[in-house]
Amino acid sequence: MPETTEPETDLLLTREEIQAVTNTPLSESEAQSIAVQATDAVRDYCGWRVAKAKTETLTLPSRGGRSIFLPTLHVNAITAVTVDGVALHVNDFDWDANGILERTSGRWPRGRRAVTVTLNHGYTACPGGISQAISAAVARGVLVPAGGIASETAIGQSIVYSRMSAGGLVAGAMFVSDELERLDRHRLQASR
């Protein structure tokens, strides 16, 4: 998933919602950073945007069958489909909200970038289970605004590392098993 660099409106939980579930006061920039990290972690783990519906154009591979699995689990609309640069008529394809695009006449061509789809996808608001998982992780203090060393004691020589990788938050370290189960309901399966 690409890095989240979009405005506050694209975050799964706003900085105000993050601030509301923390155990300690956070500055506006710390709350914003946590909201961005949580959004990125959930979207990376689930494999798609999940919430805050957005229109995107995706270029997809095709195995040449009648169906293509879109990298989403909640399609709101498909406004255009092109095959090798040629726009299809709306009667030439069908889709369902679960992210399956079907060719109604013929088959999709084989190729790595054979099909381009413009769609609107994602829930309007963050699903409750995901919101609860993020809130619980934040309330536990799992998220810290920066990675690396989270705590250091000079005389006692104790160092505590944050649950961040060098490139950002690791979702598996952020969430406990019951929270991951909530995310799994919205996770793309590897077989797609």
C-alpha positions as CSV (number, residue, x, y, z in Angstrom):
1,M,0.0,0.0,0.0
2,P,1.3,3.5,-0.7
3,E,2.1,5.8,2.2
4,T,-0.7,7.9,3.5
5,T,0.0,11.5,2.7
6,E,-3.6,12.6,2.3
7,P,-5.4,15.1,4.5
8,E,-7.2,14.4,7.8
9,T,-10.4,13.3,6.0
10,D,-8.7,10.2,4.6
11,L,-7.7,8.8,8.1
12,L,-9.6,5.9,9.5
13,L,-9.8,7.7,12.8
14,T,-9.3,11.4,13.1
15,R,-6.7,12.9,15.4
16,E,-9.6,14.0,17.7
17,E,-10.8,10.4,17.9
18,I,-7.3,9.3,18.6
19,Q,-6.9,11.9,21.3
20,A,-10.2,10.8,22.9
21,V,-9.0,7.2,23.5
22,T,-5.4,7.9,24.8
23,N,-4.4,7.5,28.4
24,T,-2.3,10.7,28.3
25,P,-2.7,14.0,26.6
26,L,-1.1,14.3,23.1
27,S,-0.2,17.3,21.2
28,E,-2.1,17.8,17.9
29,S,1.0,16.7,15.9
30,E,1.4,13.5,18.0
31,A,-2.3,12.6,17.6
32,Q,-2.0,13.3,13.9
33,S,1.1,11.1,13.6
34,I,-0.7,8.2,15.5
35,A,-3.8,8.6,13.3
36,V,-1.6,8.3,10.1
37,Q,0.4,5.4,11.5
38,A,-2.8,3.5,12.5
39,T,-4.4,4.2,9.1
40,D,-1.3,2.9,7.3
41,A,-1.0,-0.1,9.5
42,V,-4.6,-1.2,9.0
43,R,-4.5,-0.6,5.3
44,D,-1.3,-2.4,4.9
45,Y,-2.5,-5.3,6.9
46,C,-5.9,-5.5,5.2
47,G,-4.4,-5.0,1.7
48,W,-6.9,-2.2,0.6
49,R,-8.2,1.1,1.7
50,V,-11.1,-0.3,3.9
51,A,-12.7,3.0,4.7
52,K,-13.2,6.6,3.6
53,A,-14.6,5.8,0.2
54,K,-12.5,7.1,-2.7
55,T,-12.5,6.9,-6.5
56,E,-9.3,5.4,-7.8
57,T,-8.1,4.1,-11.2
58,L,-6.4,0.7,-10.9
59,T,-4.4,-1.1,-13.5
60,L,-4.7,-4.9,-13.0
61,P,-3.3,-8.2,-14.2
62,S,-5.6,-10.8,-15.7
63,R,-5.3,-14.5,-16.0
64,G,-7.6,-14.6,-18.9
65,G,-10.7,-15.9,-17.2
66,R,-14.2,-14.5,-16.9
67,S,-13.6,-12.9,-13.4
68,I,-11.0,-10.6,-12.0
69,F,-10.7,-10.1,-8.2
70,L,-10.3,-6.4,-7.5
71,P,-8.1,-5.4,-4.5
72,T,-11.1,-4.3,-2.4
73,L,-13.9,-5.9,-0.4
74,H,-16.4,-3.0,-0.7
75,V,-17.1,-1.6,-4.2
76,N,-19.5,1.3,-4.3
77,A,-19.4,1.9,-8.1
78,I,-17.4,1.1,-11.2
79,T,-17.5,4.0,-13.7
80,A,-15.1,2.7,-16.4
81,V,-13.3,-0.4,-17.5
82,T,-10.8,-0.5,-20.3
83,V,-9.0,-3.5,-21.9
84,D,-5.7,-2.7,-23.6
85,G,-6.8,1.0,-23.8
86,V,-10.2,0.3,-25.3
87,A,-13.2,1.3,-23.1
88,L,-15.8,-1.4,-22.5
89,H,-19.5,-0.8,-22.8
90,V,-21.3,-1.1,-19.4
91,N,-23.1,-4.3,-20.7
92,D,-19.7,-6.0,-21.3
93,F,-19.0,-6.4,-17.6
94,D,-20.7,-6.8,-14.2
95,W,-19.4,-6.5,-10.7
96,D,-20.5,-7.1,-7.1
97,A,-19.7,-5.2,-3.9
98,N,-17.3,-7.8,-2.8
99,G,-14.8,-6.9,-5.4
100,I,-15.4,-9.3,-8.3
101,L,-15.4,-7.9,-11.8
102,E,-16.9,-10.3,-14.3
103,R,-16.8,-10.2,-18.1
104,T,-20.3,-10.8,-19.4
105,S,-19.3,-11.3,-23.0
106,G,-16.1,-13.2,-23.7
107,R,-13.1,-13.4,-21.4
108,W,-10.5,-11.0,-20.0
109,P,-7.2,-11.0,-22.0
110,R,-4.1,-12.4,-20.3
111,G,-1.6,-9.9,-19.2
112,R,0.1,-8.0,-16.4
113,R,-1.5,-4.6,-17.1
114,A,-4.4,-5.8,-19.3
115,V,-7.4,-4.2,-17.5
116,T,-7.8,-0.7,-16.1
117,V,-10.8,-0.1,-13.7
118,T,-12.0,3.2,-12.3
119,L,-14.0,2.5,-9.2
120,N,-15.2,4.0,-6.0
121,H,-14.5,1.7,-3.1
122,G,-14.2,1.6,0.7
123,Y,-16.8,2.1,3.5
124,T,-17.9,5.6,4.1
125,A,-16.9,5.4,7.8
126,C,-14.4,3.1,9.5
127,P,-16.1,-0.2,10.4
128,G,-16.7,-0.6,14.1
129,G,-14.4,-3.6,14.6
130,I,-11.5,-1.7,13.1
131,S,-12.2,1.4,15.0
132,Q,-12.3,-0.7,18.2
133,A,-9.0,-2.4,17.4
134,I,-7.3,0.9,16.7
135,S,-8.8,2.5,19.9
136,A,-7.7,-0.5,22.0
137,A,-4.1,-0.4,20.7
138,V,-3.9,3.4,21.2
139,A,-5.4,3.2,24.7
140,R,-2.8,0.5,25.6
141,G,-0.1,2.9,24.5
142,V,1.2,0.6,21.8
143,L,1.6,3.5,19.3
144,V,4.3,6.0,19.9
145,P,4.9,9.0,17.6
146,A,8.4,7.9,16.6
147,G,10.1,4.5,16.1
148,G,13.4,3.3,17.7
149,I,14.0,3.6,21.4
150,A,10.9,4.4,23.3
151,S,12.5,4.5,26.8
152,E,16.0,4.5,28.1
153,T,17.4,4.3,31.7
154,A,21.1,5.3,32.1
155,I,22.1,3.8,35.4
156,G,19.9,0.7,35.2
157,Q,20.9,0.2,31.6
158,S,17.5,-0.7,30.4
159,I,16.3,0.2,26.9
160,V,12.8,-0.3,25.6
161,Y,12.2,-0.3,21.9
162,S,9.0,0.8,20.3
163,R,6.9,-1.4,18.2
164,M,7.8,0.4,15.0
165,S,10.0,-0.9,12.2
166,A,12.5,1.4,10.5
167,G,9.9,2.0,7.7
168,G,6.9,2.4,10.0
169,L,4.4,0.6,12.1
170,V,4.2,-3.1,12.1
171,A,0.5,-4.1,12.4
172,G,1.2,-7.5,13.9
173,A,3.1,-5.8,16.8
174,M,0.4,-3.1,17.2
175,F,-2.6,-5.4,17.6
176,V,-3.3,-8.3,19.9
177,S,-4.9,-11.5,18.7
178,D,-8.6,-10.5,19.2
179,E,-8.0,-7.2,17.5
180,L,-6.3,-8.9,14.6
181,E,-9.4,-11.1,14.3
182,R,-11.5,-7.9,13.9
183,L,-9.1,-6.8,11.1
184,D,-9.1,-10.2,9.5
185,R,-12.8,-9.7,8.7
186,H,-11.7,-6.9,6.3
187,R,-8.5,-8.5,5.0
188,L,-8.0,-9.5,1.4
189,Q,-7.2,-13.2,1.2
190,A,-3.9,-14.2,-0.5
191,S,-5.8,-16.5,-2.9
192,R,-7.5,-13.5,-4.5
